[in-house]
């Protein structure tokens, strides 16, 4: 196993630095999908895990034995002939790297810090939420009780369009929109509760955007958002995303975290984000955006106040 991991990891290019902005959502996923076997700070491994052959290790003690690329290989593909599964989707390497970043912090993490990352300010939700309050606790571990999110890679749900949220949850449930982190949470939740969750977050008031300064990067992003890149067949973003009265399945982008918006545009450009009736429009629009264009337009929308 060690030889195989070491060999396959030779083809993996590890980012430097690791994406620390993904540590919080990775902690939430770890609490749901990993801690049951491996334990966590302040949460020992279960007797059932200790009776398994081979026994799932206490990761805080062994992650130091592996290089970043090797951890990536293990997390993404799992370990054969053991209970260690592959990542729920093979289309989201970005999520796997976030988990590697979290694992690097695990050996020095105290129980209090872990619980704050994994559960926010609420008790740990059950593994199979069946009531609305339980399902809400599953959501708020990453999105917060106010719906504003705890990390730069977590979207703001407060005030988002209800139709878009329902459609997104169903896409995760049916594995049409890939995300290992979201798929586990949504699939564990009673499907009948998904519309109620969407309605709840859509009804939450959105906090005002604090940053309003327009630097050159934001001004260039605004130009793309308003005019597009006609020569490259990139349409103006605001043609679909500006007016709250437009198609209810088009999400509100104003005030979303810059890192989240950039990540989604990259996924569209790679063809890794799908699952919605209009996904092909975004794939076509993002195809001709450069990395710099994505950074600029994401910066612009991140400081744009929402127009209700």
Residue, then its C-alpha position, 0 to 999 in steps of 0.5 A: x500500500x505504501x509503495x503504491x501510494x508513493x508511486x502514484x503520488x509522483x504524478x501529483x502536483x501539490x499546491x504551495x501553499x495548501x488552500x488554508x481557506x478550505x480548512x473550515x469546510x473540510x473540518x465539517x466534512x471530516x466530522x460527518x464522513x471521517x471522524x466516525x472511524x478515525x476519531x477527532x480532537x476530543x472525540x476518540x475512535x469508536x469501539x467498532x472502529x477499533x475492532x476493524x481489520x485493518x484498524x483505522x488509524x488516529x490520523x493526528x498521529x500518522x499524517x506526518x508520515x506522508x507527503x502532501x501528494x501522498x495524502x491527496x492520493x489517499x483521500x481522493x482514491x481511498x485504500x483498497x481492501x480496507x474501509x477507507x473509501x474514495x472521495x465521494x466525487x472524483x471531479x473535485x480535486x480542490x475539495x481534496x486539497x482542502x482536506x489535505x490542508x485540514x489534515x496538516x492542522x490536525x496533529x496540533x488542533x485542540x478539541x475546542x478549536x476542532x468543534x468550532x470548525x466542525x460544528x460552529x456554535x451548534x451541537x453536533x447534528x445526527x448522522x441522519x437528520x430527520x427533523x428540520x432543526x437537525x437538518x438546519x444544524x447540518x447546514x449551519x456547521x459551514x454556512x452559519x446560522x445567519x447564512x453568511x458562511x464561515x469561510x471564503x470558499x463557502x457561499x452566502x445563502x442568506x437572501x439567495x433565490x429560493x428556486x436556485x437553492x432548491x435546484x442546487x440541493x436537488x442537483x447535489x442529491x442526485x449527484x448531478x452537481x459534483x461536491x463530495x462535501x455537499x453530497x454527503x450532507x444532502x444525501x443524509x438529510x430527509x429529502x422532504x426537508x430540502x425545500x424548507x431549508x431553501x426557504x429558510x435561508x432565502x428568507x434570511x437578511x443579508x448583511x451589508x457588504x463592507x468593502x466598497x473600494x474600487x481598485x483597478x482590478x475591480x474596475x476591470x472586473x466591472x467592465x467584464x460584468x457590464x460589457x462581457x468580452x464580445x470578441x471572445x463571445x463572453x456575455x455580460x454577467x449582469x445581463x443575467x445576474x443583476x436583476x432580482x426579478x430575472x430567472x429565479x434559477x439564476x443565482x444572486x452573485x452580489x456580495x458572494x466571497x471572491x474566493x468562492x466565485x473564482x472557484x466556481x468560474x474555474x469549475x465551469x471553465x474546466x467543465x466540472x460544474x454541471x447539474x442545472x438546466x443553464x449550466x451549459x451557458x456558464x460553461x460557454x461563458x467561462x471557457x474564454x475567461x483567463x485566470x486574470x479575468x476570473x480574479x477581476x470579475x470575482x473581485x467586482x461581484x464580491x463588493x457589489x451590493x445586492x439590488x432587491 
